[in-house]
Amino acid sequence: MHALPRNHTGARIKRLRLERHLTQRALCDLAQVPYSTLTKTEQGALPASPRLIAAVARALRVEVATVTGQPYSTELRADELDVLIQPIREALDVYDLGPDPDITPRPGQLLRDDAEGLLVAVRGGEIKKTATQLPGLILEQTTAAHTDDTTEGWLLLASYYRTTYDVTSKLGYPDLATIALSRMEWAAERGSGAIVGGMLRYMRALTYLRAGQYRTGDRLIRMGLATLDQAEAGRERDVVVGQLHLGAAVLAARAKDGGRAETHLDEAERIAKTTGDASNVHWLSFGPTNVAVHSVSVLAELDEYDQAAQVGRAVSMPKQWPASRRSHHFAELARAQMWDGQLEDAFANLVRARKAAPQQARYHQTVRETYDGLEAAKRQLPDSFLSYGSWLGV
């Protein structure tokens, strides 16, 4: 038998609840969650679902990261990632100060190549490499954008801010991710980029998804679609529209609106049939594969875990599909299988998530909650299960 970690999410929920002098029943009433679900989660008999985490965080008026224990400071220090956060924060702070007199930007093509390289790297799961290079490149492009004041320069700066959002959200810094999005919006407005504006609304909607504010997230999706109406028609716009529908599908499913989730999935599938695999269009990974992967997430959010596991096993990912997306899919599939009682299969997919993108998996909330759930299941698992937990730091 494996003992559940003392600092699992359920234990943190209990500590936060007691700090506010709330009974379990009172917290259930505030969060609108089933009593048995909360009690079993606090005991460690059930893993904390994303919906429960968001509902409890809102009821207790704390950040989701407070409930999940992010950022995972010990592991960040061990991986020497913690020292990269402050330079990123400082680079985000100087967005409106104009050109830095001590910086001479390189030619625009080199900066564009670097921006594209970072987008590829973060989708390949190379978080440390990306976080190391990012601050200096943001500062360089900030000066270039202010100096040249061109549409292309501002949109390139928006791309760097987008990568900042990717890195900080993956490492568990929602405050920095939110700042990065606000900077992205600021730069996109100066570049008058409708496509970037639509992408921005999509990424903002994801932050509200994690916070359990589904109505606000849905409003952002609709704003994004309206913004994209101003963009030139074509495959690029179709890809971003399709991705917005995928985000809307997950939002609707988390809100337990299965009908609306299915409508958005159907529309995304229709668009994907015309675009085909568009993994490299703004690196959104859009296409038929991403629609199938989101179907798994939607089914899991609707508590249809057996069907989610069945659909997930049938997903065939193209060889060139980004490692970060493969890792995320394996984590989602593992979660569905764990809830469906397929414990050995669930652990096998956690291993696949680690193999595909180890730096991402180590800090992925779904990976950690699924591991806790497997540990709480009190069933004999391979010896490698314990070593996996040591690698996670739990």
C-alpha positions in Angstrom: 0.0 0.0 0.0 1.2 3.5 -0.8 0.6 6.3 1.6 -1.0 9.4 0.1 1.3 12.5 0.3 0.6 14.6 3.3 0.5 17.8 1.2 -2.0 16.5 -1.5 -4.6 18.9 -2.7 -7.3 17.5 -0.5 -5.2 18.2 2.6 -4.6 21.8 1.4 -8.4 22.2 0.9 -8.9 21.0 4.5 -6.3 23.4 5.9 -7.8 26.4 4.0 -11.3 25.5 5.1 -10.3 25.3 8.8 -8.4 28.6 8.5 -11.8 30.1 7.6 -13.6 28.3 10.4 -15.9 26.5 7.9 -17.4 23.1 8.3 -17.3 20.7 5.4 -21.0 21.2 4.9 -20.7 25.0 4.9 -17.9 24.8 2.3 -20.0 22.5 0.1 -22.9 24.9 0.2 -20.6 27.8 -0.7 -18.8 25.9 -3.5 -21.9 24.1 -4.7 -20.1 20.7 -4.7 -21.4 17.3 -3.4 -20.7 16.7 0.3 -19.3 13.2 -0.3 -17.0 14.4 -3.0 -15.5 17.1 -0.7 -15.1 14.7 2.3 -13.4 12.0 0.2 -11.1 14.5 -1.5 -10.0 15.9 1.9 -9.4 12.4 3.1 -7.3 11.6 0.0 -9.7 8.9 -1.1 -10.6 10.8 -4.2 -8.3 13.0 -6.3 -9.3 16.6 -6.7 -11.0 17.3 -10.1 -10.3 20.6 -11.9 -13.9 21.6 -11.4 -13.8 20.9 -7.6 -10.5 22.8 -7.3 -11.9 25.9 -9.1 -15.2 25.8 -7.1 -13.4 25.6 -3.8 -11.0 28.3 -4.7 -13.8 30.7 -5.6 -15.7 29.8 -2.4 -12.7 30.4 -0.2 -11.7 33.5 -2.2 -8.2 32.3 -3.0 -6.3 31.7 -6.2 -6.5 28.2 -7.7 -2.7 28.0 -7.4 -3.1 28.3 -3.6 -5.3 25.2 -3.6 -3.1 23.2 -5.9 0.2 24.2 -4.2 1.7 25.9 -7.3 4.3 26.9 -8.1 6.1 23.7 -7.0 9.0 25.5 -5.4 11.1 22.6 -4.4 11.1 21.1 -7.9 11.7 24.5 -9.5 14.8 25.0 -7.3 16.0 21.5 -8.1 15.6 22.1 -11.9 17.2 25.6 -11.5 14.0 27.1 -13.0 13.2 29.4 -10.1 16.0 31.8 -10.9 14.6 32.4 -14.4 11.3 33.8 -13.1 12.5 37.2 -11.8 14.2 38.1 -15.1 11.0 37.3 -17.0 9.1 39.5 -14.5 11.5 42.4 -15.0 11.3 42.1 -18.8 7.5 42.3 -18.6 7.7 45.5 -16.4 9.5 47.8 -18.9 6.9 47.4 -21.8 6.0 51.1 -21.8 9.3 52.8 -21.1 10.3 53.3 -24.7 13.6 52.3 -26.3 16.4 51.2 -23.9 19.5 53.3 -24.8 21.8 50.4 -23.8 20.2 48.0 -26.2 20.9 47.8 -30.0 18.4 45.4 -31.5 19.6 43.0 -34.2 17.9 43.0 -37.6 14.2 42.2 -37.6 14.6 38.8 -39.5 16.9 37.5 -36.7 14.4 38.6 -34.1 11.6 36.9 -36.0 13.6 33.7 -36.3 14.2 33.7 -32.6 10.5 34.3 -31.8 9.6 31.3 -34.1 12.3 29.2 -32.4 10.9 29.9 -29.0 7.4 28.9 -30.1 8.8 25.7 -31.5 10.9 25.0 -28.3 8.1 25.5 -25.8 5.8 23.2 -27.9 8.7 20.7 -27.9 8.6 20.7 -24.1 11.9 22.6 -23.8 10.7 24.9 -21.0 14.1 25.7 -19.4 15.7 26.6 -22.7 12.8 28.9 -23.6 12.7 30.5 -20.1 16.5 31.2 -20.3 16.4 33.0 -23.6 13.1 34.8 -23.2 13.9 37.8 -21.0 16.8 39.1 -23.1 14.7 38.7 -26.3 11.7 40.5 -24.8 13.9 43.4 -23.9 15.5 43.5 -27.3 12.2 43.4 -29.2 10.7 45.9 -26.8 13.3 48.4 -27.8 13.0 47.5 -31.5 9.2 47.9 -31.4 9.4 51.3 -29.8 12.1 52.5 -32.1 10.6 51.4 -35.4 6.9 51.7 -34.4 5.7 49.3 -37.2 2.8 46.9 -37.2 5.2 44.0 -37.7 7.4 45.0 -34.8 4.5 45.3 -32.4 3.0 41.9 -33.4 6.5 40.3 -33.0 6.6 41.7 -29.5 3.1 40.2 -28.9 4.5 36.9 -30.0 7.2 37.1 -27.3 4.6 37.9 -24.7 2.5 35.0 -25.9 5.5 32.7 -25.3 5.9 34.2 -21.9 2.3 33.3 -21.2 3.0 29.7 -22.3 6.1 29.3 -20.1 4.7 31.0 -16.9 1.4 29.1 -17.1 3.2 25.8 -17.5 5.4 26.5 -14.5 2.5 27.4 -12.3 2.7 31.2 -12.1 -0.8 32.4 -13.0 0.0 36.0 -11.9 2.8 36.3 -14.4 0.7 34.5 -17.1 -2.0 37.1 -16.6 0.5 40.0 -16.9 1.9 38.4 -20.1 -1.5 38.4 -21.6 -2.1 42.0 -20.7 1.2 42.9 -22.4 0.2 40.8 -25.4 -3.0 42.7 -25.7 -1.2 46.0 -25.4 1.2 45.1 -28.2 -1.5 43.6 -30.4 -3.5 46.8 -30.2 -0.6 48.8 -31.5 -0.1 46.3 -34.2 -3.8 46.3 -35.1 -3.7 42.5 -35.5 -7.2 40.9 -35.5 -5.7 37.4 -35.7 -3.5 38.0 -32.6 -6.5 39.7 -30.9 -8.6 36.5 -31.4 -5.8 34.3 -30.1 -5.5 36.6 -27.1 -9.1 36.1 -26.2 -8.7 32.4 -26.5 -5.8 32.4 -24.1 -7.6 34.7 -21.6 -10.6 32.4 -21.7 -8.3 29.5 -20.6 -7.3 31.5 -17.5 -10.9 31.8 -16.6 -11.5 28.2 -17.3 -8.8 27.3 -14.7 -10.4 29.8 -12.3 -13.9 28.3 -12.7 -15.3 31.5 -14.2 -17.0 29.8 -17.1 -19.4 32.6 -18.0 -16.5 35.1 -18.3 -14.5 32.6 -20.3 -17.4 32.1 -22.7 -17.8 35.9 -23.1 -14.1 36.1 -24.1 -14.6 33.4 -26.6 -17.5 35.3 -28.2 -15.4 38.5 -28.2 -12.6 36.5 -29.9 -14.9 35.3 -32.6 -16.2 38.8 -33.2 -12.6 40.1 -33.4 -11.7 37.5 -36.0 -14.6 38.7 -38.1 -12.4 41.7 -38.9 -9.5 39.5 -40.1 -9.0 38.6 -43.7 -10.8 35.4 -44.7 -8.6 32.4 -45.2 -7.0 29.4 -43.6 -5.2 31.4 -40.9 -8.4 32.9 -39.7 -10.2 29.5 -39.9 -7.6 27.9 -37.7 -7.9 30.5 -34.9 -11.7 30.3 -35.1 -11.6 26.6 -34.9 -9.3 26.8 -31.8 -11.7 29.2 -30.1 -14.5 26.7 -30.6 -12.4 24.0 -29.0 -11.8 26.2 -26.0 -15.5 27.0 -25.8 -16.3 23.3 -25.9 -14.1 22.6 -22.8 -15.6 25.6 -21.0 -19.1 24.4 -21.7 -18.2 20.9 -20.6 -16.7 22.1 -17.3 -19.9 24.1 -16.8 -21.8 20.7 -17.4 -23.5 22.0 -20.5 -23.0 19.0 -22.7 -25.2 20.2 -25.5 -23.3 23.4 -26.0 -20.0 21.6 -25.7 -21.1 19.2 -28.5 -22.1 22.2 -30.7 -18.7 23.8 -30.4 -16.9 20.5 -31.0 -19.0 19.9 -34.2 -18.1 23.4 -35.5 -14.4 22.8 -34.8 -14.6 19.5 -36.6 -16.3 21.1 -39.6 -13.5 23.7 -39.8 -10.8 21.1 -39.3 -12.0 19.2 -42.3 -11.3 22.2 -44.5 -8.0 23.2 -42.9 -6.5 19.8 -42.4 -3.6 19.4 -40.1 -2.6 23.0 -39.3 -0.2 22.4 -36.4 2.2 25.1 -37.4 -0.3 27.8 -38.0 0.5 30.1 -35.0 1.5 26.8 -33.3 -2.0 26.2 -32.1 -1.9 22.5 -33.2 -5.3 22.9 -34.8 -6.6 20.2 -37.0 -8.6 16.9 -36.8 -6.2 15.5 -34.2 -6.7 18.4 -31.9 -10.4 18.1 -32.3 -10.2 14.4 -31.2 -7.9 15.3 -28.3 -10.4 17.9 -27.1 -13.2 15.4 -27.4 -11.4 13.4 -24.7 -11.2 16.4 -22.5 -14.8 17.3 -23.0 -16.0 13.8 -22.2 -13.9 13.7 -19.1 -15.2 17.1 -17.9 -18.8 15.7 -18.4 -17.8 12.7 -16.1 -18.1 10.3 -19.0 -14.8 8.7 -18.2 -15.3 5.3 -19.8 -16.1 7.0 -23.1 -13.3 9.5 -22.7 -10.9 6.6 -22.2 -12.2 4.7 -25.2 -12.0 7.8 -27.5 -8.6 8.7 -26.1 -7.1 5.3 -26.9 -8.2 5.6 -30.5 -6.5 9.0 -31.1 -3.7 8.7 -33.6 -1.3 11.6 -33.3 0.8 12.6 -36.4 4.5 12.1 -36.0 5.2 15.9 -36.3 2.6 16.7 -33.6 4.2 18.9 -30.9 5.6 17.0 -27.9 3.8 19.4 -25.5 0.4 18.5 -27.0 1.2 14.8 -26.9 2.2 15.0 -23.3 -1.0 16.9 -22.4 -3.1 14.3 -24.2 -1.5 11.4 -22.4 -2.1 13.3 -19.1 -5.8 13.8 -19.9 -6.2 10.2 -21.0 -4.5 9.0 -17.8 -7.0 11.1 -15.7 -10.0 9.6 -17.5 -8.6 6.0 -17.1 -7.8 6.6 -13.4 -11.4 7.7 -12.8 -12.7 4.7 -14.8 -10.7 2.3 -12.7 -8.1 1.5 -15.4 -5.2 2.1 -13.0 -2.4 0.3 -14.8 -3.3 1.9 -18.1 -3.5 5.3 -16.4 0.0 5.0 -15.0 1.3 3.8 -18.4 0.0 7.1 -19.9 1.5 9.1 -17.1 4.8 7.5 -18.2 4.1 8.5 -21.8 3.3 12.1 -20.7 6.7 12.2 -19.0 8.5 10.7 -22.0 6.9 13.1 -24.5 7.7 16.3 -22.5 9.4 15.7 -19.1 9.7 19.3 -18.1 6.1 20.0 -18.8 4.8 16.8 -17.2 6.7 17.5 -14.0 4.8 20.7 -13.4 1.5 19.6 -14.9 -1.4 19.8 -12.4 -3.3 17.0 -14.1 -0.3 14.7 -13.9 0.1 15.3 -10.2 -3.6 15.0 -9.3 -3.8 11.7 -11.3 -0.7 10.4 -9.6 -2.3 11.2 -6.2 -5.5 9.5 -7.3 -3.6 6.3 -8.3 -1.8 6.4 -5.0 -5.1 6.7 -3.1 -6.6 3.8 -5.0 -4.5 1.4 -2.8 -3.8 -1.1 -5.5 -0.5 -2.7 -6.3 1.3 -0.9 -9.1 4.8 -1.4 -10.6 7.9 -0.5 -8.6 8.4 2.3 -11.1 5.3 4.0 -9.7 7.2 5.0 -6.6 10.1 6.3 -8.6 7.7 8.3 -10.7 6.5 9.9 -7.5 10.0 10.7 -6.4 10.6 12.4 -9.8 7.4 14.5 -9.3 8.6 15.4 -5.8 5.6 14.1 -4.0 
